[in-house]
Amino acid sequence: MNDSLSVAVITKNEAHRIERCLQSVAFADQVVVVDSGSTDETVAVARRLGAEVLVTPDWPGFGVQKNRALAICRCRWVLSVDADEEVSEELGRAIVEIVQSGQPPAANGYWIRRVSRFCGQTIRFGLWRNDQVLRLFRRDTGRFTDDLVHERVICPEPMGRLNGTLYHDSVDSIEDAREKTFRYARAGAIQLRARGRGGRWSAWIHAIWSFVRGYFLRLGFLDGRNGLILACLTAQGTYWRYRWAATDNDLGEK
């Protein structure tokens, strides 16, 4: 399908926000949702909104799951969004303009500015500042790395940049933030262990540097209380990622 757009989303228990996400990409020609066993109404909501839904019995990690969604996409262009993200109207118009231009594409992929919110507050500084993500790409040129976490799109040059914003509601509460911190740290530890990295001293060094870089060097303190919480959680996650990578513990998803 030339000059058309597929949207790919992976989900698990996102019933409280999947509707907002999918409504923001209503301009797409195809919406694909790959769900890894939600126990809430995620699948029902996605189907009600017209998405093609695949439910998988396992969780292979973010990269592999996103490639599963990519394999179902049929259109020339693919926009990958997470269930906790929302496409702004300006970004939607920019995407439609690229997809429907009718001209040979000027780029294989496009970087998008992302603004993250933490417990309802827009984060303007720290490690989340100046966040750019590669999310729109030609289906025949792009794919995701198979990383368990912090996957990225592999796409050859040339690249472009789009106007507009991708809004990211990362966490709804401090408890949600802590749970995500440890879940991501466990997955990251598996990747570090595979590369032969990790250890107690390495954990301390990387954790301290993470805090200093985010809170002081990148002005995270200007985000107030939530800036401090974010810097502490990031440092904590970094510490456990390196510490767990050097242990004999089972790091499978829990």
Secondary structure, 3 states (H helix, E strand, C coil): CCCCEEEEEEECCCCCCHHHHHHCCCCCCEEEEEECCCCCCHHHHHHHCCCEEEECCCCCCHHHHHHHHHHHCCCCEEEECCCCEEECHHHHHHHHHHHCCCCCCCCCEEEEEEEEEECCEECCCHHHCCCEEEEEEECCCCEECCCCCCCCEECCCCEEEEEEEEEEEEECCHHHHHHHHHHHHHHHHHHHHHCCCCCHHHHHHHHHHHHHHHHHHCCHHHHHHHHHHHHHHHHHHHHHHHHHHCCCCCCCCC
